[in-house]
């Protein structure tokens, strides 16, 4: 589950035929859970692992800029919502723009 979160992949990645084939051929003893199992059983664990780090990173940030973008895949009728976060952090005397 952590690799999906770190690579910003959707939970449906585990349902990909190629991924399942790769694991079946190379690691037949491993069980790949369904996306609903990941969501129900592991999402909270990933959240718990990163929430304190994110809070610490944002503790001294004076300004955050949020940008939203929504679109739809017209061929598959799938809706998407994108979020981009910009923030300024102070490193010594230098102010840097950081993207999340």
N, C-alpha and C positions, 0 to 999 in steps of 0.2 A: 504494500500500500504506500509506503513512504516514497518509493521511486516514482510512482504515479504523481504524487503531490509535488515532489521536487522538480519533476520535468513538466509540471503544469499540464498533464495529460488528463483527459476525461476518464471517468470510471469505466466507460464503455470500451476502453482500450483492452481490458481483459477478455472481451468477447470477440476480438479480432481473430479471424481464422488463422492468419499467419503466425500470430503470437502463440496461439494454442498448439499449432503444429510444431513450432520451434521447441516449446517446452515438452511436448509429448515425445519428440525424437531425442532431445538431449537430456532431459530431466524427467523421465517417465514416472519417477516416484513422487514428484511434486504435484500437489493439488492446487489448481488455479480457481479461486472462488469466483462466483458470479458478481456482476457489478452491484446488485442489490445487497449481497452479503458484505461487500466492502463498505457500502454506504451505512448499513445498519451496525456493523460490528467494529469497524476500524476508523471511521472518519473522526470520531471523538478522540481517539488515541493520537492521531496526527495533530489535531487542534491543540490538545494538551501539550504536545511536544514543542509547538512553535509560539503559543500565545504569550508566554513570558518574555521570549526574545523579542517579539514584535513590540510588546509594551515597553520594554527597556529601550529599544531603538527609537521609539516615538516620544519618549519621556521629555526630551529637551528640544523637540522640534517646534518652532514657533508657528509655522504655516504649512498647511497641506493643501494641495490642489487636486481635486478629483475630477476626472473626465470620464464621461460615459458615452458609449456608442452602442447602438442597437441595430441589428440587421437580420435578414432572413435568407436562408438558402431556398431559393424559389423552386429548385428541383426536388428537394426532399421535404419542404415545408417545415424546416427546423429553424427555430428562433434562437438568436444569440444576443447576449448582452456582454459588452466588454467594459472593463474598468481599468483605468490607468491612473496611477498615483504619482505625483511629483512632490518632493519635499526638499527643503534646504536644511543642511546640517553644517554645524561649525566644527572644523578640524583645526585646532590651533587658531590662528588669526584668519584662516582661509574659509570662505563660505563655498560650499559645493552643492550643486544640484544633484539630487539622487533620484533615480527612477525605481519604482517597485513594480 
